Amino acid sequence: MMSCGAASAAGPRIVSMNVCSDQLVLSLADPDQILGLSRFSRDAWQSWAAEKARNYPRLSGEAEDVLLLKPDLVVVSLFDKRATRDLLKAKGLHLVEFTVPRTLDEVKDQIRAMGDVLQHPDRAEAEIARLDAAIARARAVADGHHYRVLPLERRGFVSGESSLISSLLAATGLTNAAGEFGFGAGGFASLEAIVKLRPDFILVSEAGDRAEDVGRAFLLHPALERFYPAGKRIVLPERLTVCGGVMLADALDRLTAELQRVSAERSN
């Protein structure tokens, strides 16, 4: 793939400009392949690998610091600035673009693609096997329950049927109740509509009773607290689901633990 023989022998030296590709690179690359990561790579709210990212240079998001590093490859997404991508291409850098996955199959495809880019396909296959094992564990716990789960975020945003979180739920035998709203990727639902929908559980990104702003306060509204106390809330940290990648195995194991917890509380 590389024109430089030295790069081929050691694996390409790479820069990642997106927080989601950061996590794929950190999971699959040799440390000396990583020249720099995105400016959000150390944000623990967005990145499952934030602590590991502290070992590497953090980029500004502009083209200049990438050009100084002279990488063999630059991993970007369609969310990165078009002008920056065009400038890097004009300077002769090799860009690899990754889209936003909406299904677990697309996630596996991206893990394989990154493994190929980094010349570590064996590591990619090992991570895919870990993901498949986590799916099987979650499915074993959810089996036969047919729970309807509503993924609910700040201000009442609901992840719809064509979202990654919906694919994750479906893979484990759970149903995304947002389908009853007719949402595709997602949309906002009123408090009244959520209460009327009566899903078995709501899926939220954090537990606790602290509202740091209005968006978070929606999830702590007395009506939701009444119908969806802790025993009817599945907690899945956002950093485990905001990107598609190897961290979804950890997300699924957390989902398995949460299902065991709420099922036990439901039977008591």
C-alpha positions as CSV (number, residue, x, y, z in Angstrom):
1,M,0.0,0.0,0.0
2,M,2.9,2.4,0.8
3,S,5.3,3.7,-1.7
4,C,8.1,3.9,0.9
5,G,9.8,0.6,1.6
6,A,10.8,1.6,5.1
7,A,7.2,2.6,6.0
8,S,5.9,-0.7,4.7
9,A,8.4,-2.7,6.8
10,A,7.5,-0.9,10.1
11,G,3.9,0.1,9.3
12,P,2.8,3.5,8.1
13,R,3.3,6.5,10.4
14,I,-0.1,8.0,10.9
15,V,-2.0,11.0,12.1
16,S,-5.7,10.9,13.2
17,M,-7.8,14.1,13.0
18,N,-11.0,12.7,14.4
19,V,-11.8,11.5,18.0
20,C,-13.4,8.3,16.6
21,S,-10.5,7.4,14.4
22,D,-8.2,8.2,17.3
23,Q,-9.7,5.3,19.2
24,L,-9.3,2.9,16.4
25,V,-5.7,3.9,15.9
26,L,-4.9,3.6,19.6
27,S,-6.4,0.2,19.7
28,L,-4.6,-1.2,16.6
29,A,-1.4,0.7,15.9
30,D,2.1,0.2,17.3
31,P,2.9,3.2,19.5
32,D,5.7,4.4,17.2
33,Q,3.2,4.5,14.3
34,I,1.2,7.3,16.0
35,L,2.5,10.8,15.3
36,G,-0.5,12.8,16.5
37,L,-4.2,12.6,17.5
38,S,-7.2,14.9,17.3
39,R,-7.7,17.9,19.6
40,F,-10.5,16.0,21.3
41,S,-8.5,12.8,21.8
42,R,-8.0,13.4,25.6
43,D,-11.7,14.3,26.2
44,A,-12.9,11.6,28.6
45,W,-16.5,12.4,27.8
46,Q,-16.1,11.6,24.1
47,S,-13.2,9.1,24.1
48,W,-13.0,5.7,25.7
49,A,-9.2,5.9,25.2
50,A,-8.7,9.4,26.6
51,E,-6.1,8.4,29.1
52,K,-4.0,6.4,26.6
53,A,-4.2,9.4,24.2
54,R,-2.2,11.5,26.7
55,N,0.9,9.7,25.6
56,Y,0.8,11.3,22.1
57,P,0.8,14.8,20.6
58,R,-2.5,16.5,20.4
59,L,-3.2,18.3,17.1
60,S,-4.9,21.7,16.6
61,G,-7.2,20.5,13.9
62,E,-5.5,22.7,11.3
63,A,-3.3,21.5,8.4
64,E,-0.1,23.2,9.5
65,D,0.9,20.9,12.4
66,V,0.0,17.9,10.3
67,L,2.3,19.0,7.5
68,L,5.1,19.5,10.0
69,L,4.8,15.9,11.2
70,K,5.1,14.5,7.6
71,P,3.0,11.4,8.2
72,D,2.6,8.6,5.7
73,L,-1.2,8.6,6.2
74,V,-3.8,11.0,7.6
75,V,-7.0,9.5,8.9
76,V,-10.0,11.9,8.6
77,S,-13.7,11.9,8.6
78,L,-16.3,13.8,6.6
79,F,-16.9,15.9,9.8
80,D,-13.3,17.3,9.5
81,K,-13.1,20.7,7.8
82,R,-13.2,20.4,4.0
83,A,-10.7,23.2,3.6
84,T,-8.2,21.4,5.8
85,R,-8.7,18.1,4.0
86,D,-8.3,19.7,0.6
87,L,-5.1,21.5,1.7
88,L,-3.5,18.3,3.0
89,K,-4.4,16.6,-0.3
90,A,-3.0,19.5,-2.3
91,K,0.3,19.1,-0.3
92,G,0.5,15.5,-1.4
93,L,-0.5,13.8,1.8
94,H,-2.4,10.5,1.6
95,L,-5.8,10.8,3.3
96,V,-7.9,7.9,4.4
97,E,-11.6,8.8,5.1
98,F,-13.8,7.0,7.5
99,T,-17.5,7.5,7.6
100,V,-19.8,7.3,10.6
101,P,-21.0,3.7,11.1
102,R,-24.7,3.1,11.8
103,T,-24.6,-0.6,12.4
104,L,-22.4,-3.2,14.1
105,D,-21.6,-4.7,10.7
106,E,-20.3,-1.3,9.5
107,V,-18.3,-1.1,12.8
108,K,-16.6,-4.4,12.0
109,D,-15.9,-3.3,8.5
110,Q,-14.2,-0.1,9.8
111,I,-12.1,-2.1,12.3
112,R,-10.9,-4.4,9.5
113,A,-10.3,-1.3,7.3
114,M,-8.2,0.4,9.9
115,G,-6.3,-2.9,10.6
116,D,-5.4,-3.0,6.9
117,V,-4.4,0.7,6.8
118,L,-2.1,0.1,9.8
119,Q,-0.9,-3.2,8.5
120,H,-2.1,-5.1,11.5
121,P,-5.1,-7.1,10.2
122,D,-4.5,-9.8,12.9
123,R,-5.2,-7.3,15.6
124,A,-8.4,-6.1,13.9
125,E,-9.7,-9.7,13.7
126,A,-8.9,-10.2,17.4
127,E,-10.9,-7.1,18.2
128,I,-13.8,-8.2,16.0
129,A,-13.8,-11.6,17.8
130,R,-13.9,-9.7,21.2
131,L,-16.9,-7.7,19.9
132,D,-18.7,-10.9,18.7
133,A,-18.1,-12.5,22.1
134,A,-19.5,-9.5,23.9
135,I,-22.6,-9.6,21.7
136,A,-23.1,-13.3,22.6
137,R,-22.8,-12.5,26.3
138,A,-25.4,-9.7,26.1
139,R,-27.7,-11.8,24.0
140,A,-27.6,-14.6,26.5
141,V,-28.7,-12.3,29.3
142,A,-31.4,-10.5,27.2
143,D,-32.7,-13.8,25.7
144,G,-36.4,-14.3,26.1
145,H,-37.2,-11.0,27.8
146,H,-38.1,-9.0,24.6
147,Y,-37.5,-5.7,26.5
148,R,-38.4,-2.4,24.8
149,V,-35.7,0.1,25.5
150,L,-35.8,3.8,24.8
151,P,-32.4,5.5,24.3
152,L,-32.9,8.9,25.9
153,E,-30.5,11.8,25.9
154,R,-30.4,15.4,27.0
155,R,-33.4,17.6,26.3
156,G,-35.4,14.5,25.3
157,F,-33.4,13.5,22.2
158,V,-34.1,9.9,21.3
159,S,-31.8,7.7,19.1
160,G,-33.9,6.3,16.3
161,E,-34.0,3.0,14.4
162,S,-31.1,3.8,12.0
163,S,-28.7,4.7,14.8
164,L,-25.7,2.8,16.1
165,I,-27.2,2.4,19.5
166,S,-30.3,0.8,17.9
167,S,-28.1,-1.7,16.1
168,L,-26.4,-2.5,19.3
169,L,-29.7,-3.1,21.1
170,A,-31.0,-5.2,18.2
171,A,-27.9,-7.4,18.2
172,T,-28.6,-8.4,21.7
173,G,-32.3,-9.1,21.2
174,L,-33.6,-5.9,22.6
175,T,-36.0,-3.5,20.8
176,N,-35.5,0.2,20.4
177,A,-38.8,1.6,21.4
178,A,-38.0,4.8,19.4
179,G,-39.3,2.9,16.4
180,E,-42.8,3.5,17.7
181,F,-42.2,7.3,17.3
182,G,-41.2,6.7,13.7
183,F,-37.8,8.3,14.2
184,G,-35.0,7.4,11.7
185,A,-31.7,8.6,13.0
186,G,-33.3,10.3,15.9
187,G,-35.5,13.2,17.1
188,F,-36.8,15.0,20.1
189,A,-39.7,13.5,22.1
190,S,-41.9,15.3,24.6
191,L,-42.1,14.2,28.2
192,E,-45.7,13.3,27.7
193,A,-44.9,11.1,24.7
194,I,-42.1,9.3,26.5
195,V,-44.3,8.5,29.5
196,K,-47.2,7.4,27.3
197,L,-44.9,5.1,25.3
198,R,-44.1,3.1,28.5
199,P,-40.9,1.3,27.4
200,D,-39.6,-1.3,29.8
201,F,-36.5,0.7,30.4
202,I,-34.9,4.0,29.3
203,L,-31.2,4.0,28.4
204,V,-29.2,7.0,29.7
205,S,-25.6,7.9,29.7
206,E,-25.2,8.6,33.4
207,A,-26.8,7.9,36.7
208,G,-27.2,10.2,39.7
209,D,-29.5,13.1,40.6
210,R,-27.4,16.1,39.7
211,A,-28.5,18.4,36.9
212,E,-25.6,20.6,35.8
213,D,-27.8,22.3,33.1
214,V,-31.3,22.4,31.5
215,G,-30.5,19.6,29.1
216,R,-29.6,17.1,31.9
217,A,-32.5,18.4,34.0
218,F,-35.0,16.9,31.5
219,L,-33.8,13.4,32.5
220,L,-34.5,14.2,36.2
221,H,-38.0,15.5,35.7
222,P,-40.3,14.3,38.5
223,A,-42.5,12.5,36.0
224,L,-39.5,10.5,34.5
225,E,-38.2,9.9,38.0
226,R,-41.5,8.5,39.0
227,F,-42.0,6.1,36.1
228,Y,-38.3,5.5,35.5
229,P,-36.4,5.3,38.8
230,A,-32.9,3.7,38.9
231,G,-34.4,0.2,38.6
232,K,-35.8,1.1,35.2
233,R,-32.8,3.0,33.8
234,I,-30.0,1.3,31.9
235,V,-26.8,3.3,32.2
236,L,-24.4,3.2,29.4
237,P,-21.7,6.0,29.4
238,E,-21.6,8.0,26.3
239,R,-17.9,7.5,25.7
240,L,-18.6,3.8,25.0
241,T,-21.2,4.5,22.3
242,V,-20.5,7.9,20.7
243,C,-18.1,6.2,18.2
244,G,-18.1,2.9,16.4
245,G,-15.1,0.9,17.3
246,V,-13.5,-1.6,19.6
247,M,-15.0,0.1,22.7
248,L,-18.4,-1.3,21.7
249,A,-17.3,-4.6,23.2
250,D,-16.9,-2.8,26.5
251,A,-20.3,-1.1,25.9
252,L,-21.9,-4.5,25.4
253,D,-20.4,-5.9,28.6
254,R,-21.6,-2.8,30.5
255,L,-25.1,-3.4,28.9
256,T,-24.9,-7.0,30.0
257,A,-24.2,-6.0,33.6
258,E,-26.9,-3.4,33.6
259,L,-29.5,-5.9,32.2
260,Q,-28.5,-8.3,35.0
261,R,-28.9,-5.5,37.6
262,V,-32.3,-4.3,36.4
263,S,-33.6,-7.8,35.8
264,A,-32.7,-8.7,39.4
265,E,-34.4,-5.6,40.7
266,R,-37.4,-6.3,38.6
267,S,-37.8,-9.8,40.0
268,N,-37.4,-8.7,43.7
